[in-house]
Amino acid sequence: MTANNFSVPRYAPDKGGTWARMTARDSMVRRLDWPLLGAALALSVLGSLLVWSATRGRTELNGGDPYSFLFRHAMNTGIGLALMVGTIWLGHRTLRGAVPVLYILSVVLVVLVLTPLGATINGAHAWIKVGGLSLQPSEFVKVTIILGMAMLLAAKVDAGDQLHPDHRTVAKSLGIAVLPMAIVMLMPDLGSVMVMVVIVLGVLLASGASNRWIFGLIGAGIAGAVAVAALGVLDQYQINRFAAFANPELDPAGAGYNTNQARIAIGSGGLYGEGLFNGHQTTGQFVPEQQTDFIFTVAGEELGFIGAGAIIALLGVVLWRACRIARETTELYGTVVAAGIIAWFAFQSFENIGMTLGIMPVAGLPLPFVSYGGSAMFAVWVAVGLLQSIRVQRPMSA
């Protein structure tokens, strides 16, 4: 048995060698979900071009090197791919045993954000910065919440002791999610908390937990949102974002500026776009944070409806393949992990694209695989590795 519990057949040296082992029907390479991998890679390549377009003329960001962000985005993608390979090699079942350690480490990292090591970037105090390196721990918390909740919810079901998680198990799994979410809320990083809430709901739905928990959590979420607004937990800039979403004309030169400029950029692209590197809003630097939160505006302006639609289609392929992996696995643990990743990718993509179109409030969330950012890129490729591991380790059909 290998480290990821996947049995690889033995081959005699004279029966085809390495190529035969790699291309055999039950080999790991053949069992990978190639449409999923191809769609994710295509998104990262498109993201590199869009990030390059958004930053090549920004000397205050690139330090006079127009290729700086292109190389860094490509490097982040390369590291992400290495993390994916490592995750597949270890396997989601092996990582199941390491969940307590990974969970404690992620909680310690988010706590460090609230210490002098924490840094504010783009208005969000959600980073750890040491020297020239920066890390956003909340991105990795998404992964550990999924793994931790799945470990608890599936333990007795996969062992054959229960058909569905009982109430005590569900309560324990929610405790795993609540602690890091509360710390992230103190930063405050509302966007990440929103994603985590959707992840929790997706995980519970896939686990077969009682609907009373689902409806109860939705009610608690509404009550929590009201309490957060009433107690003044949010920073003023976050309150202004929601006010601008409710009324785009409220402060067009202030809180509403980003979304107004984003819609102008996307609208000016038309069907075919103005051409890569030729977007007037992009080259004129009218849209802030185009390489991160508002990367979709570059696609809309320079690649047009067709190019922006291609990005949405590729994200759809990622979600479709993830749904297929969740459906075909024979263990609840794999199903729950895949469902958590689906909820994460789906909501974060919808929120990111929606805020550029004015149908969702600005929440400071990157577009998976496309936006610039090391922590976010590493986390989504680890998630792809988990999905691939679930597919690779499923039993072969006769």
C-alpha positions as CSV (number, residue, x, y, z in Angstrom):
1,M,0.0,0.0,0.0
2,T,1.2,3.5,-0.8
3,A,1.0,6.5,1.6
4,N,-2.5,7.4,0.3
5,N,-3.9,3.9,0.7
6,F,-4.2,3.5,-3.0
7,S,-3.0,0.1,-4.2
8,V,-0.9,0.2,-7.3
9,P,-0.4,-3.1,-9.2
10,R,3.1,-4.4,-9.7
11,Y,4.6,-4.8,-13.2
12,A,7.5,-6.8,-14.4
13,P,10.3,-4.7,-15.9
14,D,9.8,-6.3,-19.3
15,K,6.1,-5.6,-19.4
16,G,6.1,-2.0,-20.5
17,G,8.0,-0.4,-17.7
18,T,7.1,3.1,-16.3
19,W,4.8,4.0,-19.1
20,A,2.7,0.9,-18.6
21,R,2.4,1.6,-14.9
22,M,1.4,5.2,-15.6
23,T,-1.2,4.3,-18.2
24,A,-2.7,1.2,-16.7
25,R,-6.4,1.4,-16.2
26,D,-6.1,1.4,-12.4
27,S,-3.1,3.7,-12.2
28,M,-3.2,6.9,-10.3
29,V,-2.6,9.0,-13.4
30,R,-5.5,7.4,-15.3
31,R,-7.8,7.8,-12.3
32,L,-7.2,11.6,-11.9
33,D,-10.1,13.8,-12.9
34,W,-8.4,15.5,-15.9
35,P,-11.3,17.8,-16.8
36,L,-11.2,19.2,-13.3
37,L,-7.4,19.7,-13.4
38,G,-7.6,21.2,-16.9
39,A,-10.3,23.7,-16.0
40,A,-8.4,24.8,-12.9
41,L,-5.2,25.2,-14.8
42,A,-6.9,27.2,-17.6
43,L,-8.3,29.5,-14.9
44,S,-4.9,30.0,-13.4
45,V,-3.4,30.7,-16.8
46,L,-6.1,33.2,-17.7
47,G,-5.6,34.7,-14.2
48,S,-1.9,35.2,-14.9
49,L,-2.7,37.2,-18.1
50,L,-5.4,39.3,-16.4
51,V,-3.2,40.0,-13.4
52,W,-0.4,41.0,-15.7
53,S,-2.7,43.4,-17.6
54,A,-3.9,44.9,-14.4
55,T,-0.5,45.5,-12.9
56,R,2.1,46.0,-15.7
57,G,1.5,49.8,-15.7
58,R,1.2,50.2,-11.9
59,T,4.7,51.2,-11.0
60,E,3.7,51.9,-7.4
61,L,2.8,48.2,-7.1
62,N,5.4,46.5,-9.4
63,G,8.4,48.6,-8.5
64,G,9.1,49.4,-12.1
65,D,9.1,45.7,-13.2
66,P,6.0,45.2,-15.5
67,Y,6.5,41.4,-15.3
68,S,6.6,41.3,-11.4
69,F,3.1,40.2,-10.8
70,L,3.0,37.9,-13.7
71,F,6.0,35.9,-12.4
72,R,4.7,36.0,-8.8
73,H,1.2,34.7,-9.9
74,A,2.8,32.0,-12.0
75,M,5.1,31.0,-9.0
76,N,2.0,30.9,-6.7
77,T,0.3,28.6,-9.2
78,G,3.4,26.4,-9.3
79,I,3.5,26.1,-5.5
80,G,-0.2,25.4,-5.5
81,L,0.3,22.6,-8.0
82,A,3.0,21.1,-5.8
83,L,0.7,21.3,-2.8
84,M,-2.0,19.5,-4.9
85,V,0.4,16.7,-5.8
86,G,1.5,16.4,-2.1
87,T,-2.2,16.3,-1.0
88,I,-2.9,13.5,-3.6
89,W,0.2,11.6,-2.5
90,L,-0.8,11.8,1.2
91,G,-4.4,11.2,0.5
92,H,-7.5,12.5,2.2
93,R,-7.7,9.4,4.4
94,T,-4.2,10.0,5.7
95,L,-5.0,13.6,6.3
96,R,-8.0,12.5,8.2
97,G,-5.7,11.3,11.0
98,A,-3.8,14.6,10.9
99,V,-6.8,16.8,11.2
100,P,-6.3,17.7,15.0
101,V,-2.8,18.9,14.3
102,L,-3.8,20.9,11.2
103,Y,-6.8,22.4,13.0
104,I,-4.8,23.6,16.0
105,L,-2.1,25.0,13.6
106,S,-4.8,27.0,11.7
107,V,-6.4,28.3,14.9
108,V,-2.9,29.5,16.2
109,L,-2.3,31.2,12.9
110,V,-5.6,33.2,12.9
111,V,-4.9,34.1,16.6
112,L,-1.5,35.5,15.5
113,V,-3.3,38.0,13.2
114,L,-4.6,39.7,16.4
115,T,-1.1,40.1,17.7
116,P,1.6,42.6,16.7
117,L,2.4,40.1,13.9
118,G,-0.9,41.0,12.2
119,A,-1.0,43.4,9.3
120,T,-3.6,45.4,7.5
121,I,-3.7,45.0,3.7
122,N,-6.3,46.7,1.5
123,G,-8.3,47.7,4.5
124,A,-8.5,44.2,6.0
125,H,-6.6,43.3,9.2
126,A,-6.4,39.6,8.2
127,W,-2.7,39.0,7.5
128,I,0.5,37.9,9.2
129,K,3.5,39.7,7.8
130,V,7.0,38.7,8.6
131,G,9.6,40.6,6.5
132,G,8.6,40.5,2.9
133,L,6.3,37.4,3.4
134,S,2.6,37.7,4.0
135,L,0.1,35.0,4.9
136,Q,-3.7,35.1,5.2
137,P,-4.6,32.3,7.6
138,S,-8.3,32.5,7.1
139,E,-7.8,30.9,3.7
140,F,-6.4,27.7,5.3
141,V,-9.1,27.7,8.0
142,K,-11.6,27.0,5.2
143,V,-9.8,23.7,4.5
144,T,-9.4,22.7,8.1
145,I,-13.1,23.4,8.9
146,I,-14.1,21.1,6.0
147,L,-11.7,18.3,7.1
148,G,-12.5,18.7,10.8
149,M,-16.3,18.6,10.4
150,A,-16.1,15.8,7.9
151,M,-14.0,13.7,10.3
152,L,-16.5,14.0,13.1
153,L,-19.7,13.7,11.0
154,A,-18.6,10.7,9.0
155,A,-16.8,8.7,11.7
156,K,-19.7,6.5,13.0
157,V,-21.5,6.5,9.7
158,D,-18.5,5.1,7.7
159,A,-17.9,2.6,10.6
160,G,-21.4,1.3,10.1
161,D,-22.6,2.3,13.6
162,Q,-25.1,5.0,12.4
163,L,-27.1,5.9,9.2
164,H,-26.8,9.6,9.9
165,P,-24.8,11.8,12.3
166,D,-26.6,12.2,15.7
167,H,-27.3,15.5,17.4
168,R,-24.3,15.3,19.7
169,T,-22.0,14.7,16.8
170,V,-23.4,17.6,14.8
171,A,-23.0,19.9,17.8
172,K,-19.3,18.8,18.2
173,S,-18.7,19.4,14.5
174,L,-20.2,22.9,14.8
175,G,-17.9,23.6,17.7
176,I,-14.9,23.0,15.3
177,A,-16.2,25.7,13.0
178,V,-17.3,28.3,15.5
179,L,-14.0,28.9,17.2
180,P,-11.9,30.0,14.1
181,M,-15.0,31.8,12.7
182,A,-15.3,33.8,15.9
183,I,-11.6,34.8,15.7
184,V,-11.8,35.7,12.0
185,M,-14.8,37.9,12.8
186,L,-12.8,39.8,15.4
187,M,-10.3,40.9,12.7
188,P,-13.0,41.6,11.2
189,D,-13.0,39.7,8.0
190,L,-16.7,39.4,7.1
191,G,-16.1,38.0,3.6
192,S,-14.2,35.0,4.9
193,V,-16.8,34.4,7.6
194,M,-19.6,34.4,5.0
195,V,-17.7,31.7,3.0
196,M,-17.2,29.6,6.2
197,V,-20.9,29.8,7.0
198,V,-21.8,28.5,3.6
199,I,-19.2,25.8,3.9
200,V,-20.8,24.7,7.2
201,L,-24.2,24.6,5.7
202,G,-22.9,22.6,2.7
203,V,-21.1,20.1,4.9
204,L,-24.2,19.5,7.1
205,L,-26.5,19.1,4.1
206,A,-24.2,16.5,2.6
207,S,-23.7,14.6,5.9
208,G,-27.4,13.8,6.3
209,A,-27.8,15.8,9.5
210,S,-31.3,16.7,10.6
211,N,-33.0,19.5,8.8
212,R,-33.6,21.1,12.2
213,W,-29.9,22.0,12.3
214,I,-30.0,23.5,8.9
215,F,-33.0,25.8,9.6
216,G,-31.7,26.5,13.1
217,L,-28.3,27.7,11.7
218,I,-30.0,29.8,9.1
219,G,-32.1,31.5,11.8
220,A,-29.0,31.9,14.0
221,G,-27.2,33.5,11.0
222,I,-29.9,36.0,10.5
223,A,-29.9,36.8,14.2
224,G,-26.1,37.0,14.3
225,A,-26.1,39.5,11.3
226,V,-28.6,41.7,13.1
227,A,-26.5,41.5,16.3
228,V,-23.3,42.3,14.5
229,A,-24.8,45.4,12.9
230,A,-26.4,46.5,16.2
231,L,-23.2,46.0,18.3
232,G,-21.0,47.8,15.9
233,V,-18.6,44.9,15.4
234,L,-18.0,45.9,11.7
235,D,-15.6,48.6,10.7
236,Q,-17.0,51.7,9.2
237,Y,-15.7,50.9,5.7
238,Q,-17.6,47.6,5.8
239,I,-20.8,49.3,6.8
240,N,-20.3,51.8,4.0
241,R,-19.9,48.9,1.5
242,F,-23.3,47.5,2.5
243,A,-24.9,50.9,2.4
244,A,-23.5,51.4,-1.1
245,F,-24.8,48.0,-2.2
246,A,-28.3,48.9,-1.0
247,N,-28.1,52.3,-2.7
248,P,-25.4,52.6,-5.4
249,E,-26.1,56.3,-5.8
250,L,-25.5,57.0,-2.1
251,D,-21.8,57.8,-2.4
252,P,-20.6,57.4,-6.0
253,A,-17.2,59.0,-5.2
254,G,-16.7,57.1,-2.0
255,A,-18.1,53.7,-0.9
256,G,-19.8,53.2,-4.2
257,Y,-16.9,54.1,-6.4
258,N,-15.4,50.6,-6.8
259,T,-18.7,49.0,-7.9
260,N,-19.6,51.9,-10.2
261,Q,-16.2,51.8,-12.0
262,A,-16.4,48.0,-12.1
263,R,-19.7,48.0,-13.9
264,I,-18.4,50.7,-16.3
265,A,-15.4,48.5,-17.1
266,I,-17.4,45.3,-17.7
267,G,-20.0,47.2,-19.7
268,S,-17.4,48.8,-22.0
269,G,-16.1,45.4,-23.0
270,G,-19.2,44.5,-25.1
271,L,-19.3,41.1,-26.8
272,Y,-15.6,40.7,-27.8
273,G,-13.8,43.1,-25.4
274,E,-11.3,45.8,-26.2
275,G,-8.4,43.4,-26.4
276,L,-5.9,42.2,-23.8
277,F,-3.9,45.1,-22.4
278,N,-6.2,47.6,-24.2
279,G,-8.9,48.2,-21.6
280,H,-9.3,51.9,-21.0
281,Q,-10.6,51.4,-17.4
282,T,-7.7,49.0,-16.7
283,T,-4.9,51.0,-18.3
284,G,-6.3,54.2,-16.7
285,Q,-6.3,52.5,-13.3
286,F,-9.9,53.6,-12.6
287,V,-10.9,50.3,-10.8
288,P,-9.0,49.7,-7.5
289,E,-7.6,46.3,-6.6
290,Q,-8.1,44.9,-10.1
291,Q,-5.4,42.2,-9.6
292,T,-7.2,40.8,-6.6
293,D,-10.9,41.4,-5.7
294,F,-11.9,43.0,-9.0
295,I,-10.0,40.8,-11.4
296,F,-13.2,39.9,-13.2
297,T,-13.5,43.5,-14.4
298,V,-10.3,43.1,-16.5
299,A,-11.8,40.0,-18.1
300,G,-15.1,41.8,-18.8
301,E,-13.5,44.9,-20.3
302,E,-10.6,43.3,-22.3
303,L,-12.0,39.9,-23.2
304,G,-15.7,40.9,-23.4
305,F,-18.8,38.9,-22.7
306,I,-17.2,35.9,-24.5
307,G,-14.0,35.9,-22.4
308,A,-15.8,36.6,-19.1
309,G,-18.3,33.9,-20.0
310,A,-15.5,31.5,-20.6
311,I,-14.2,32.1,-17.0
312,I,-17.7,31.4,-15.6
313,A,-17.9,28.2,-17.8
314,L,-14.5,27.0,-16.5
315,L,-15.6,27.6,-12.9
316,G,-18.8,25.6,-13.8
317,V,-16.6,22.7,-15.0
318,V,-14.7,22.7,-11.7
319,L,-18.0,22.6,-9.8
320,W,-19.5,19.9,-12.1
321,R,-16.6,17.6,-11.7
322,A,-16.5,18.2,-7.9
323,C,-20.2,17.3,-7.7
324,R,-19.5,14.1,-9.7
325,I,-16.7,13.2,-7.3
326,A,-19.0,13.8,-4.3
327,R,-21.7,11.6,-5.9
328,E,-19.5,8.7,-6.9
329,T,-17.5,8.2,-3.7
330,T,-18.6,5.3,-1.5
331,E,-17.7,6.9,1.9
332,L,-19.5,9.7,3.7
333,Y,-16.2,11.3,4.7
334,G,-15.2,11.8,1.0
335,T,-18.7,13.1,0.1
336,V,-18.7,15.6,3.0
337,V,-15.2,16.9,2.1
338,A,-16.2,17.3,-1.6
339,A,-19.5,19.0,-0.6
340,G,-17.6,21.5,1.6
341,I,-15.3,22.4,-1.3
342,I,-18.2,22.8,-3.7
343,A,-20.0,25.1,-1.3
344,W,-16.8,27.1,-0.9
345,F,-15.9,27.5,-4.6
346,A,-19.5,28.1,-5.6
347,F,-20.3,30.9,-3.1
348,Q,-16.9,32.6,-3.3
349,S,-17.1,32.7,-7.2
350,F,-20.7,34.0,-7.1
351,E,-19.8,36.6,-4.5
352,N,-16.7,37.8,-6.3
353,I,-18.4,38.1,-9.7
354,G,-21.6,39.3,-8.2
355,M,-20.0,42.3,-6.5
356,T,-18.4,43.5,-9.8
357,L,-21.9,43.4,-11.3
358,G,-23.5,45.1,-8.4
359,I,-25.7,42.2,-7.4
360,M,-23.7,41.3,-4.3
361,P,-22.1,43.6,-1.7
362,V,-18.3,44.1,-1.8
363,A,-16.8,41.6,0.6
364,G,-13.1,41.4,-0.4
365,L,-13.1,37.8,-1.6
366,P,-10.7,36.6,-4.4
367,L,-12.0,34.8,-7.5
368,P,-10.7,31.1,-7.1
369,F,-7.7,30.3,-9.3
370,V,-7.8,33.7,-11.0
371,S,-7.2,36.5,-8.5
372,Y,-3.6,37.3,-7.4
373,G,-2.7,36.1,-3.9
374,G,-0.5,33.4,-2.6
375,S,-2.6,32.2,0.4
376,A,-5.8,32.0,-1.6
377,M,-4.1,30.2,-4.5
378,F,-2.4,27.6,-2.2
379,A,-5.7,26.9,-0.4
380,V,-7.8,26.3,-3.6
381,W,-5.1,23.9,-5.1
382,V,-5.0,22.0,-1.8
383,A,-8.8,21.7,-2.2
384,V,-8.3,20.3,-5.8
385,G,-5.8,17.8,-4.3
386,L,-8.4,16.6,-1.9
387,L,-11.0,16.2,-4.7
388,Q,-8.5,14.3,-6.8
389,S,-7.6,12.1,-3.8
390,I,-11.2,11.2,-3.2
391,R,-11.6,10.2,-6.9
392,V,-8.3,8.3,-7.0
393,Q,-9.1,6.3,-3.9
394,R,-12.7,5.3,-4.8
395,P,-13.2,1.6,-5.7
396,M,-12.8,0.7,-9.4
397,S,-16.0,-0.5,-11.1
398,A,-15.8,-4.0,-12.6
